[in-house]
């Protein structure tokens, strides 16, 4: 099976996961594909109804519950079902056993908040994730989250600037 880095990536501007090799993802789905990755790949291909159906059926017996909850939350995000995504993120938070686990979930919460255009709140979650990763001894992941925080703050500032100029009548 192909390396997942060649199949999909997270867009650094939107924080959304995007397929970069749809044919390879389709091939992976047709072959031997771990169940949680199958749900991820269905979602990446925009087959959201299938992803949700298979994901929720898989949820009770999967050992990778946190990752599956985060994938299902992303599917809900793409459908602008923010509350459903938030509930899944809260369920994922209840699975954490370490600062690293919590950081990973906080990062995903930041991605959802960014998607909701709640840029200041997203920045706070990314900062929280960065602090947790730093404490857990993962400086590279901490820096990635600090960069995400800076991006969210930059977008927040730009948006506020547009709001101010729209009301500036001078």
C-alpha positions in Angstrom: 0.0 0.0 0.0 1.1 3.5 -0.8 2.4 5.9 1.9 -0.5 8.0 3.2 1.6 11.2 2.7 1.3 10.7 -1.1 -2.5 10.2 -0.8 -3.7 13.2 1.2 -2.4 16.2 3.1 -3.8 18.9 5.4 -4.0 22.3 3.6 -1.9 24.7 5.7 -4.1 27.6 4.8 -7.6 26.1 5.5 -6.5 23.2 7.8 -8.8 20.9 5.8 -7.7 17.5 4.7 -7.5 17.2 0.9 -7.0 14.2 -1.4 -3.9 14.5 -3.6 -4.1 11.2 -5.4 -7.8 10.1 -5.8 -6.9 7.2 -8.0 -4.6 5.7 -5.3 -7.2 6.3 -2.6 -9.8 4.5 -4.8 -7.3 1.6 -5.2 -6.7 1.5 -1.5 -10.4 1.3 -0.9 -10.7 -1.6 -3.4 -7.9 -3.5 -1.7 -6.9 -4.4 1.8 -7.6 -1.2 3.8 -7.7 -0.9 7.6 -11.3 0.0 8.6 -10.5 3.4 10.1 -8.4 4.4 7.1 -11.3 3.2 4.9 -13.6 5.7 6.6 -10.9 8.5 6.2 -10.6 7.7 2.5 -14.3 7.7 1.9 -14.4 11.1 3.5 -11.5 12.4 1.5 -13.3 11.4 -1.7 -16.4 13.3 -0.6 -18.4 10.1 0.0 -19.6 11.5 3.3 -22.8 9.4 3.7 -20.8 6.2 3.3 -18.0 7.5 5.6 -20.5 8.4 8.4 -22.4 5.1 8.0 -19.3 2.9 8.1 -17.7 5.0 10.8 -20.6 4.9 13.2 -21.0 1.2 12.7 -17.3 0.7 13.4 -17.1 2.9 16.4 -18.2 0.4 19.1 -15.6 -2.1 18.2 -12.6 -0.1 17.0 -9.5 0.1 19.2 -8.6 3.4 17.4 -11.7 5.2 18.8 -10.1 8.6 19.1 -9.0 8.8 15.5 -12.3 7.5 14.2 -14.2 10.2 16.2 -11.9 12.9 14.8 -12.5 11.6 11.2 -16.3 11.6 11.8 -16.0 15.1 13.2 -14.3 16.3 10.0 -17.0 14.8 7.9 -19.6 16.8 9.9 -17.4 19.9 9.6 -17.5 19.7 5.8 -21.2 19.5 6.0 -21.3 22.6 8.3 -22.8 20.5 11.1 -20.7 22.3 13.7 -22.6 21.1 16.7 -22.3 17.4 15.7 -18.6 17.9 15.0 -18.2 19.6 18.4 -19.9 16.7 20.2 -17.6 14.2 18.5 -14.6 16.3 19.5 -15.8 16.2 23.1 -16.1 12.4 22.9 -12.6 12.3 21.5 -11.4 14.4 24.5 -12.8 11.8 26.8 -10.4 9.2 25.3 -7.2 11.0 26.1 -4.6 9.4 28.3 -1.7 11.8 28.0 -0.8 15.4 27.2 0.2 14.3 23.7 -3.3 12.7 23.1 -5.0 15.8 24.4 -2.8 18.0 22.1 -3.8 16.0 19.1 -7.5 16.4 19.9 -7.1 20.2 20.7 -5.4 20.6 17.3 -8.5 19.1 15.6 -10.8 21.3 17.7 -8.7 24.3 16.5 -9.2 23.2 12.9 -12.9 23.0 13.4 -13.1 26.4 15.0 -11.0 27.9 12.1 -13.4 26.3 9.7 -16.3 27.9 11.5 -14.5 31.3 11.1 -14.0 31.5 14.9 -10.4 32.4 14.3 -9.6 33.8 17.8 -11.0 30.6 19.5 -9.0 28.5 16.9 -5.8 30.3 17.8 -6.5 29.6 21.5 -6.9 25.9 20.8 -3.7 25.8 18.7 -1.8 27.5 21.5 -3.2 25.0 24.0 -2.1 22.1 21.7 1.3 23.7 21.3 1.8 23.9 25.1 0.7 20.3 25.5 3.0 19.1 22.8 5.9 21.1 24.4 5.2 19.5 27.8 5.0 16.1 26.1 8.5 16.6 24.5 7.4 17.1 20.9 9.0 20.5 19.9 8.2 20.0 16.2 4.5 19.5 16.8 4.5 22.3 19.3 6.0 24.6 16.6 3.5 23.4 14.0 0.7 24.4 16.3 2.3 27.8 17.1 2.4 28.4 13.3 -1.3 27.4 13.1 -2.0 29.8 16.0 -0.2 32.6 14.2 -2.1 31.9 11.0 -5.4 31.9 12.8 -4.5 35.2 14.5 -3.5 36.7 11.2 -6.8 35.8 9.5 -8.6 37.1 12.6 -6.8 40.4 12.4 -7.4 40.7 8.6 -11.1 39.9 9.1 -11.4 42.5 11.9 -9.6 45.1 9.6 -12.2 44.4 6.9 -15.0 44.8 9.4 -13.6 48.1 10.6 -13.1 49.5 7.0 -16.6 48.5 6.1 -17.9 50.9 8.8 -15.3 53.6 8.2 -17.2 56.4 6.5 -14.5 59.0 6.5 
